[in-house]
Amino acid sequence: MKRTNVFYPLALLLFGVLLAASASAQDSKANRQSPPASATGKVGNATVTVNYSSPAVKGREVWGALVPYGEVWRAGANEATTVAFDQDVTVEGQALPAGTYSFYAIPGEEAWTVIFNKVANQWGTQYDAQQDALRVQVQPRQSASMNERLKYEVTDDGLVLMWENLEVPVSIQAEK
């Protein structure tokens, strides 16, 4: 009789551990509706790395609707998008020290403001303008093709945000 009393709590404990492990695995970032993604490349001698969550269009109008014009946008989903530079760079002609920054944008129909913020590890909606390291103006352009998911590319000339029918190039220069 005592033997049964010992096995019952152990069985419950084992069941609880298995249930918790299963729940934890389902909360994996890879299973999110906006899964994590990254882009890395060289601009001159600088390595540029963008880490972001990639939302999908899903038939929605993105620019001016889902992402309103004239308001700060986290330039991704979930946690703040980050851009890391392993050496000092110039962005649109303005100096930016090496480091990791959260990346925000204020979309507009004709021009965008892109923002490099000093607080990198934060939820995307916790933006504080007093922590901005740099703000620059860039010109969006029509994309050659539809991009269902938000994506970033690092090119020889900088980085490019691409989503729906729009591309937003950001010029970056570093020592060669």
VENMO-V714977 format. One record per residue. D_LAST is the distance of its C-alpha to the last C-alpha in Angstrom with 2 decimals. Layout:
BEGIN
[[D_LAST] [D_LAST]]
END
This chain:
BEGIN
[[78.24] [75.87] [73.59] [73.04] [72.15] [69.36] [67.80] [67.76] [65.41] [63.14] [63.02] [62.18] [59.40] [57.91] [58.16] [56.40] [53.51] [53.10] [53.28] [50.64] [48.28] [48.81] [48.16] [44.97] [43.67] [44.41] [42.34] [39.20] [36.15] [35.84] [39.30] [38.53] [38.95] [35.32] [33.74] [30.49] [27.32] [23.60] [20.36] [17.17] [13.86] [10.10] [8.21] [4.47] [5.26] [8.31] [11.56] [13.88] [17.56] [20.46] [24.01] [26.91] [30.43] [31.03] [34.20] [35.92] [37.35] [40.80] [42.27] [41.55] [40.26] [37.01] [35.73] [38.28] [40.56] [39.29] [36.27] [37.83] [36.22] [35.78] [35.75] [33.11] [32.27] [30.68] [28.46] [30.02] [33.19] [34.58] [32.27] [29.57] [26.43] [23.54] [19.79] [17.83] [14.36] [13.54] [11.54] [11.97] [10.98] [12.59] [15.10] [16.76] [15.64] [17.08] [15.74] [16.31] [16.26] [15.34] [18.47] [20.66] [22.34] [25.14] [24.40] [27.19] [27.84] [30.60] [31.17] [32.76] [34.09] [31.91] [29.05] [27.80] [26.79] [24.31] [24.63] [22.68] [25.54] [25.53] [28.22] [26.60] [29.58] [32.26] [34.30] [32.82] [35.70] [35.50] [33.15] [33.51] [32.03] [32.36] [29.58] [26.98] [23.65] [22.46] [24.10] [22.63] [24.32] [23.24] [25.18] [26.59] [27.39] [29.91] [28.83] [29.52] [31.52] [33.29] [31.55] [34.40] [32.23] [29.52] [26.14] [22.48] [19.59] [15.88] [14.19] [10.86] [12.07] [13.43] [16.78] [20.13] [23.57] [26.24] [29.95] [33.14] [32.55] [29.60] [25.79] [23.90] [20.23] [18.13] [14.97] [12.07] [8.74] [6.32] [3.76] [0.00]]
END
